[in-house]
Amino acid sequence: MKKPLLVLLALVFVQVTTAQMESSSSKRISVGAKVGVPNILSLNGEVVLPILDNHFAPFIDYGAFDIEDGDTEVGLKYTEFGLNYYFGSKGKGFYIGAGIAELSTDVTFNDLVFDDGTNSVVGSATTGLDISTTNLKLGLKTGGVFYFRIEAGYGLGSPPKTIDFTATSNGITESFSEPIPEIPGVNESGLLIGNIGFGFSF
């Protein structure tokens, strides 16, 4: 009778000890997704460095998506890489982050009027616009195998008010200056950052 009881107690002790070790250890690699602005939907990867007491974690975000603004079509690619600093020592909880972001766009204007003084036609043209920012963020990330995070911040940059380009349609070449389309989070001084994220840590 005593032997099975001792075995049971030993198993319980091992299980509790293992659970405590897992809860107290840092999950170093996190892979997931973020939803918000300006990324709309992006994949996210983060690695908590084992040096310097687990405070620093390099990260990368990448997303590609299409939006429409009236007759204007916009293909967007968002890339950001940087470093998070966790105030705790287990790669979770509150953190501040800094990163470099690149918002690359292919903009198609579908209602352009080409006029050479004799003929006039309505056509379309595609041009590019790249917006680079330095991002500063405050975030909160939960621990465990499945994590949840929330971030808010701002990207410092100088997005242009207009896009200047030259296009040709039906043999007519015209120069245009069009306002930039409505892109979520983009304003005249940079990017508004706000997102929620989730994924797995191991």
Secondary structure as GFF3:
##gff-version 3
##sequence-region A 1 202
A	DSSP	alpha_helix	2	24	.	.	.	ID=ss1
A	DSSP	beta_strand	29	37	.	.	.	ID=ss2
A	DSSP	beta_strand	40	47	.	.	.	ID=ss3
A	DSSP	three_ten_helix	52	54	.	.	.	ID=ss4
A	DSSP	beta_strand	56	69	.	.	.	ID=ss5
A	DSSP	beta_strand	72	86	.	.	.	ID=ss6
A	DSSP	beta_strand	93	115	.	.	.	ID=ss7
A	DSSP	beta_strand	120	141	.	.	.	ID=ss8
A	DSSP	beta_strand	146	156	.	.	.	ID=ss9
A	DSSP	beta_strand	162	169	.	.	.	ID=ss10
A	DSSP	beta_strand	172	179	.	.	.	ID=ss11
A	DSSP	beta_strand	186	187	.	.	.	ID=ss12
A	DSSP	beta_strand	190	201	.	.	.	ID=ss13
###
